[in-house]
Amino acid sequence: MIFTAPARRLISRAASSTLFSAAVGVGIGLGVAAMMTLAPKVFAQETSASAALDGLSDANAQAALRAMLDGAAAKGIPTAPLVTKVREGISKGATPDRIRTATAALMQRLETAAAALAPTRAIQEVSAGADALQTGIPATTLRDMRRVWPDKPLTVPLGVLTELVQSGVPHANATKRVRELLVKGASTAQLAALGTNVRNDIAAGLAPDASMELRSKGVLSQLHSQSLPTIAAPIRPGPPPKK
C-alpha cells in the first residue's frame, strides 16, 4: 500500500493508537478482497494471451507481441481484442510478421479510440471505436459523439455508424444523421433498427444515401411524436339534474 506524504505524517502521529491499527486492518482486508476478486480475471486474461502466443512458431514475433500486450495493459487498453487478432491470424495461416503488423495497427486504433472516448474503458465501446477508425471515421467524430452522449455507452451508435459507412453511405451524411439522432434522444434500439433498415434497403436496390435520408427522417418523426404532450379527452357534461 502506497501512502502520500501527508498521509505518512498523519500515520506517524497516530501509530501508537489502537484505532490506527484497526483502520489499517480494515484497509488491508478490503485490499485483499479486491485482489481476490480481480485475480481470477487477470489470470484468465494472461492465460488466454499466453495460449495465443504459444501458437506462434517465431520466437521473435512471440516476444514482440508479448511486449505489445504488456504495453497495452499498462496503458489501460483492452488486450482481449489484440489476443483475438493474434488467434485470427494464426487460424488463417498468416505469417508471424503479418500477425505482428496487424496487431500493432489494431493496438494503435484501440489507443486512439480509448483517448477519444475517455473516460470510458469499456472493452466493447473501445473496440467499436477502433472498428470505426478502421472504416475511415476520424477520431474527431468519436470525440464529438462522446460530447453528445457523455454518460451513455456509444457501442451501438458507433457500430451503426460503421455499418452505414461500410454499406456505402457517405461518411459526412452518415455522421450528420447519426449525430442528429443522438442529440434528439434516439434510443439504441431505434439506432440499431435504422442500421438494419438501411442495410435491407440497399440489398433491395435503393441507393445508400437515399435510404439513409428516408430512414433517419422516419426515426426523427417517431421522436417528434414521442415528445408531443398527451392531450386529455374533453370532459363532457352529464345530463341536467331532474327536477
PyMOL commands that set and color helices and strands:
alter all, ss='L'
color gray80, all
select helices_A, chain A and resi 5-14+18-54+59-74+80-91+96-116+123-135+139-148+155-166+171-184+188-203+208-227
alter helices_A, ss='H'
color red, helices_A
deselect
rebuild
show_as cartoon
